[in-house]
Amino acid sequence: MSKVIAALLDTSYQDTQLLISNDEKGDNFSEFRAVDFTLYAKTREKGELAAGFINDNNYGKAIYEDVENNHRIKVVINMPTTQNILCSVSGLMTCLAALYDLQYDGWGCVLQTNE
C-alpha cells in the first residue's frame, strides 16, 4: 500500500474519531464554522510555497507563520463538519502534505451546539 493511501486511511479514521467525540458533546455538524487545518513544513520556503498554492487555488485561507522555529501553515475554511465534507477536505490536506513534504497535524474548530 502506498504511503499516501495509508495516510489517507489513517486521517479518515482519526477524523471520524474526533467527529464521534464532537457528536457526544452535542455538535451540530451542519452549522458552518471556521475550521483550522494545521500543516508544518521543514523550511520557510516550503511553507510559503505550500501556503501560496493553497491560496492561489482557493482551497482555503492559508497563512504561513514562523512559530518558535516551526514553519506552520494554518488553513482556515468556513464550512460545516459533516463527515463527508470534513473527511474530503482533510483528505485534501493529507494529499497536499504528501505533495509538498509537509506534516499534516489535523484540524480543529469551535463546536456549534444548539444551546
Secondary structure, 3 states (H helix, E strand, C coil): CCHHHHHHHHHHHHHHHHHHHHHHCCCCCCCCEEEEEEEEECCHHHHHHHHHHHHHCCCCEEEEEEECCEEEEEEEEEECCCHHHHHHHHHHHHHHHHHHCCEEEEEEECCCCCC
